[in-house]
Each structure stands twice: as C-alpha cells, then as structure tokens.
Amino acid sequence: MHAIPLRASRAWTFLSIGVAVCLSACQGDAAGLDEAEIIEREVFVAVYVDLRAAALATDEGEITDKARAEVLARHGASETDVLNFAEYHAEDLPFMRQVWDEIEVLLEARRLGMD
C-alpha cells in the first residue's frame, strides 16, 4: 500500500474543486438537477474516500474500472451520482470546502491506520 503525502492530497483536492467549479459554470444550474436527485453528502464522502483509497492501493496510483464499479456498487451510487453531487454543490464553496476537508481527514486517518 502506498501512502499519499498530505501535500499531494491537498493538490488533488484543489484540482477536484476546480473541476467541479468549472463544470458548474459550464452547466449553469447543474443541468437542471433537483436536490432530491442528488446523493447525500455522506454517500459522496464515503464513495470518494473509498475510490481514492482503492487508487492509492495500486502501484500506479490509479483505480481500475473493476475496483471503481465495486466501490460505487457498495455505496449504491453511480459515477453520474458523484459528478452530479459535485456539480450541484460546486457554487457553494463553504459547503464544498467542508466536504473536501472531511474527505482529507478521512484519507489521512486511513493512511495513518495503514502505517
């Protein structure tokens, strides 16, 4: 298992936020999504943490399609669900900052648990 340095984790977080903001700006109102169609914050966080952990467990640092499908199925979510969450909440920067902070804390806790 490979651990990702905290600095690299933060870089990934900021990149992800940037992508989500750009997608939101291009989509306007998040493609007309209704809040009822959006997965819960806890589901998004759990999926994202498990996806990153699965990726970090590989030599290449990238998740396989099979592992991605397994993580998504385990949480009852789809790639579209995850993207829609990011798009829907992208303009709420304080909310998304809290989400990414929570993800970072959980990833760091997993990393420390693996050491």
C-alpha positions in Angstrom: 0.0 0.0 0.0 1.3 3.4 -0.9 0.5 6.5 1.2 -0.1 9.8 -0.5 1.7 12.8 1.1 -0.7 15.3 2.6 0.6 18.0 0.2 -0.3 15.8 -2.8 -3.7 15.1 -1.2 -4.4 18.8 -1.0 -3.3 19.3 -4.6 -5.8 16.6 -5.6 -8.5 18.3 -3.5 -8.0 21.7 -5.1 -7.9 20.1 -8.6 -11.1 18.4 -7.9 -12.8 21.5 -6.6 -11.5 23.4 -9.7 -13.0 20.8 -12.0 -16.3 20.8 -10.1 -16.5 24.6 -10.3 -15.7 24.6 -14.0 -18.3 22.0 -14.7 -20.8 24.0 -12.7 -20.0 27.2 -14.6 -20.4 25.4 -17.9 -23.7 23.7 -16.8 -25.3 26.7 -15.3 -27.9 25.3 -12.9 -26.2 21.9 -12.7 -28.1 20.7 -15.7 -31.5 21.4 -14.0 -30.9 18.8 -11.3 -33.4 18.8 -8.4 -32.0 18.5 -4.9 -34.0 15.2 -4.5 -31.9 13.7 -7.3 -28.6 14.4 -5.5 -26.9 11.8 -3.4 -26.4 12.6 0.3 -23.2 14.2 1.4 -22.3 11.2 3.5 -22.6 8.9 0.4 -20.4 11.3 -1.7 -17.8 11.4 1.0 -17.8 7.7 1.5 -17.6 7.0 -2.2 -14.8 9.5 -2.8 -12.7 8.2 0.2 -13.1 4.6 -0.9 -12.3 5.5 -4.5 -9.1 7.3 -3.5 -8.1 4.6 -1.1 -8.6 2.0 -3.8 -6.5 4.0 -6.2 -3.7 4.5 -3.7 -3.6 0.8 -3.0 -2.3 0.2 -6.6 1.2 0.6 -7.8 0.1 3.1 -10.4 -2.0 5.2 -8.0 -5.0 4.8 -10.3 -8.2 2.9 -9.7 -9.2 0.2 -12.1 -12.6 0.1 -13.8 -13.4 -3.0 -11.9 -12.5 -1.5 -8.5 -14.4 1.7 -9.3 -17.5 -0.3 -10.2 -17.2 -2.3 -6.9 -16.8 0.9 -4.8 -19.8 2.5 -6.5 -22.0 -0.6 -6.1 -21.0 -1.0 -2.5 -22.4 2.5 -1.8 -25.4 2.2 -4.2 -24.1 5.1 -6.3 -23.1 5.7 -9.9 -20.4 7.8 -11.5 -23.2 10.2 -12.6 -24.4 10.5 -9.0 -20.9 11.5 -7.8 -20.5 14.0 -10.6 -24.0 15.4 -10.1 -23.3 16.0 -6.4 -20.1 18.0 -7.3 -21.9 19.9 -10.0 -25.0 20.7 -7.8 -22.9 21.9 -4.9 -20.0 23.5 -6.8 -21.1 27.1 -6.3 -21.5 26.6 -2.5 -17.8 27.0 -1.8 -18.0 26.9 2.0 -20.0 23.7 1.8 -17.7 22.1 -0.7 -14.7 23.2 1.4 -16.2 21.3 4.4 -16.8 18.3 2.2 -13.2 18.2 0.9 -11.8 18.9 4.4 -13.8 15.9 5.7 -12.5 13.7 2.8 -8.9 14.8 3.6 -9.3 14.0 7.3 -10.7 10.5 6.5 -8.0 9.8 3.9 -5.3 10.9 6.4 -6.8 8.7 9.1 -6.8 5.7 6.8 -3.2 6.5 5.8 -2.2 6.6 9.5 -4.1 3.4 10.1 -2.0 1.7 7.4 1.4 2.8 8.7 
